[in-house]
């Protein structure tokens, strides 16, 4: 009995210490942008420049800061550039739906409300990686309220997606009590190993930017953000199935940007989407891998410029 009590006390001590450590690491990377409120919850976003609004949406790991280099280039080109922390990432809080999960459609609707609060009308949407599916879903739900779409190293189909056939870690994390304990007790012990492995896979064969791994370790492993990420992983396949038969109905200008060296199946997804979309232009970057916003930010802005020309300064294709 005494051994059980000692073990429980040790677990509580470890749990509290790890919670403190999460907060301490988080404080090194505070929010640097603005906030609005959607349904009573904070939405954090970065904004720079003036002109036609271009909204950048990050992938499945970190936050809107992934587009800092791109935003500066866009602002210098005469655009109003914005990058949102998606719900649950960075400093945007994620709505809780009880036992129901937060779907792609929920996220698109959240984005629509955020645009109203920020004051963004008919933006060009740029979605990197996981968010390529999100911006296409948004365009399907609000077809007259988007000037165009740019997908960057995007995932758009379930085939080849890492969690196509399920993801045990995501399901473990989503469990009500067990998941919470795993994230707060086990993850701090193996967190650096996890982050290093994920970053090597995500950036490879290109280098991971200086200090980026430390930022991911501080923010991505926070229980709320990691849970949001795992929920998004589980929601990708049903979201892709929902959109697959709706892509051909999208009547807005689209630029599909992908790297030849991307280790993920984004080339196959991009080629397939290009064949289906009626107003799409495909751009393959021979030297690029997956993290194009970090290593080739100028190519993202070139894609936006191409879209603007194609759409006659942002007007919808008839």
C-alpha positions, 0 to 999 in steps of 0.5 A: 500500500505504501508503495502505491501511495509513493508511486501516486505522489511521484506521478502527481509531482511529475505531472505538476512539474511538467505542466510548469515546464510547458508554461515556462517553455511557452513563455519564450515564444509569446504572441506577436500579433493581434487578437479577435474573438470568435464565439467567445474564444481568442483568435491570434493573427499576424498582419502586415502591409496594405492592399488586396488581402492574402491570408496564409494558413499553416500546416499541422505543426506550428502556427501562423509564424511559418509565413513571416518571410512570405508576409514581408515579401507580400507586403512589399508587393502591395498586399495586405498579408495575414497569417492566422493561428488555426484553432488550437495552434499557437495562441488561437483557442480551439472550440470544444464540441464535447464528444464530437470532433472539430471537423474540416467544415467546422474549421472553415466556418470558424475561419469565415467568422474570424474573417468577419471579425478581422475585416477581411473581404474576398481574400486570396487563401494560401494553404500549406500542407494540411491547410490546402484541404482547408482552403479548398473546403472554404472555397467550396462552402463560400464560393463567392467570397474567395478571390482565389486559392493557392495550395502549397505542398498540399495534401488534398486526397486521402491516398498516401496520407500518413494516417490514411488507415488510421493513427494509433497515437492520435486515437490514444491522445484523443482518449478522455483521461488516458490521453491527458495523462500521456501528454502530461507525463510521458511526452515530456520524457520523449518530447525532444526525440519526437520533435527531432524526428518529425522536423527531420521528416518534415523539412528533409532533405532541406535543413531545419531553420535555426531555433525552429526545433526549439519553438516546436518543442515549446509549442507543439507539444503543449497538450492543447495544441498536440491534441488539436493536431491529432484531431486534425490528423484524424479529420483529414481523411473524412474531409478529403473524402467529402471534398473529392467529388466537389473539386471539379465544381470549384470555379475560382482561379487556383495555383498549385505549388509543389516541390519536386523533392517533397518527401510526402505524396504532395506531388501526386495530389497536386497533379491529380488536383490540377487535372480536375480543377477547371481554372488551375495552374500547376507550378513544380519547383525542382529544388524545393521540398515540403517546407516551401514557406521557409526555404522558398518564400519568394515562390509563394508570392510569385504564385500569388502574383500569378493568380492575380494576373490570371484572375484579372487583378483578383476578379472571379473567372466568369 
